[in-house]
Amino acid sequence: MGSILSKIKKTIENKEGKEKKTIIEGDKTAELTRINNKLDNIDKIVNEHLNDFELLGKAIDEYLLSIKKELKDNINADSKKKIEQINKIQNTLKELENRFNDFEKAVQEVKTIRERDKKNWKILNEWLHNVEDRLKTLEQEKKNNKRRYNEINNKFAGIEKYINTERYKKTIKKETNRENVLYLLKNGLNQPTEIKKEFKGGTKALYETLKRLEKSGEITRRKEGKKVYYEIKKGYNL
């Protein structure tokens, strides 16, 4: 892109005086056609930048939805992995910001040419107005992407803080005990004395877990004489 701008500058400087007047008045169409082709290449670069930000915006929206779904299923599933993904998004934003700044510098060079020769470069003038509109769009998209990144980052900061609390650890322990008891019941162990031999959480935790499962309706309790039996409730899917 820099070489294109250099050629545009060189064309303007070499066509001053009599020769410049001849191009404008005598064969202006051919010269402007060559310049317009060069501007088309610059315009292509603009579109590539716009596509980068549009694709990134869509990807972040989809990523936010997937995170919300995963948090409902298992809040601790891949927290470290997702934090790494957040860092990758941040690096991508930084890279796009650098490209955006380089593009602004290139546009500023073209603006300088326009200011020096407004009268003879009407096509360039109109193109620059379009570029300015696109720059505003890019700037807004950049702000939106940063806002989305901050939202994601704040969510994971909260998750990281929560998974280190005692309350969370107890919740995970209860869920582990629950799954262990249901697994043993499913495999035919239905008396407390049988379950206790295979259960890894201790006697107190076992009876607390059985009580919670019975209360939630996941298992049923029946008594035959002095013996107590627990069974997974019919129709309940593990």
Secondary structure as UniProt FT lines:
FT   HELIX           2..14
FT   HELIX           17..25
FT   HELIX           28..73
FT   TURN            75..76
FT   HELIX           79..116
FT   TURN            118..120
FT   HELIX           122..163
FT   HELIX           166..186
FT   TURN            187..188
FT   HELIX           192..198
FT   HELIX           203..216
FT   STRAND          219..224
FT   TURN            225..226
FT   STRAND          227..232
FT   TURN            234..235
//
